[in-house]
């Protein structure tokens, strides 16, 4: 039984190390996220059987597809950051199609877990004009 306990501890330590790597990578990438119009506000860590990092971001402005493509290229080897950047891109596409009248997208809540979850928060105000892109993606592309 001792060998099983040792293996379980080893497995849990590895998961915690990967979790910390994800958190550290998100914090380090925060200035780069501003290049696509989003500012990292808060991080929330959910510890459970399937731990997740919850990222809270505020949208300052809307950037074009080129800015997202450059950021995705920079972080192509980081799965969590690629998922986050694609989620921000998806938020802009969804906002372009679904923005409630008299509201503007102010912030996002992104759960990086299995599965990832994206929540858009709207506040009173004039919506930001987001030009349609010839490269508009359907939700399934993300």
N, C-alpha and C positions, 0 to 999 in steps of 0.2 A: 504493500500500500504506500510505502514511503516513496517509491519510484513514481507512482501515479501522482502523488502530491507535489513532488518536485517538478514533474512535467506540467502540471496545471499552473504552478507558480511561474515557471518559465514562459508559458504561453501568455499568462496575464501580464507579466512584465513586458513582453514584446508588444502586446496590444497597447499598453500605456505609453511605451516609447513611440510607437507610430502615431498615437493620438497627440502626444506632445509635439512631434515633428510637424503635424498638420497645423496645430495652433501657432507654433513658431513661424511657419511659412506664411500663414495668413497675416500675422502681425508685420512681418518683414515686407510683404507685398502691399500693405495698405497705401503707401504713397503712389504706387503704380495704378491702383484702382481709381485714383483721382483722374488719371488720363482718360478714363471712359466716363467720367462724370459722377462717380460715386465715392462717398467718403465713409470709411469704416468708423462706426460709432462705438459699438459694444460687441463683446463676445460673451457667449453663454456656453458653458460646458455641461452637457447632460451625461451623467454617468449611469449606465444601465447595461443590460446584456448586449445591447447594440448602442454603444456610446455615440454621441453626435456632438458636433460643434455647431452652435447657432450663431450666425453672423447678422448683425444689424447694421444696415447701411442707409445713408441719406443720399438722395439724388440731388446734386447741385445744378447739373446741366445735362443736356443730351448730346452725345458725341456720335459720330458716324461709324459705319461699319469698319472703316480703315483702322480706327483706333482700337476696336475690339480685335481685329485680325492681328495687329501688331502685338497686343497683349497676350493673345492666345499663342502666338508664335514664341514669345518669351517664356511662357510657362507651359509649353507643350509636354514637358516631362513630369509635371506635377498634376496628378489626377484631381486632387481636391481643388486646386486653384483653377484648373481648366473647367471643372464643373461650376465653380462660382462665377467665372467670367461668362460662360455660356448662359448661366442663369440670369445675369445682369442684362445680357443681350436679349434673352427671352422676355424679361420684364419690359424692356423698351418696346418690343414687338407687341406684347399683349396690351401695353398702355396705348399704343397707337390705335389698336382696334377696339378696346373696351372702356376707355376712360369715361367714368360717370360724369354727367353734365354738372358743371359748377364745382368740379373737384380737380385736384392735381395730385399726381403721384409724388409723395414726399419721401417715403422710405420703404425699405424692403427688410424682410426677415427671411434668411436663407438657412435651412437646416441641412447641414452636410452630414448625411447619414444614409441609411438604406431604408427606403429610397430617399433621395434628396427632395426637399419641399421648399417651395418659393411662395411667400406671402407678400402681396402688394398692399401698402397702406395709402389711402387717399385722404386728403384734408381739403377743407373749403379753399377755393381759389380758382384762378383761370388755368386751364390745362396748358402745358407746354406744347408748342407745335413741334411735332416730330415728322419731318418729311418722310414720305414713303420711300423705301429703298427698293431698287430693282432686285436686290438680293434678299428681300423680305423672306423670312423663313417661316415655315409652319411650326407649330409647337412640337410636332413630332421630330423635327430636326435637332432638337436639343436633347 
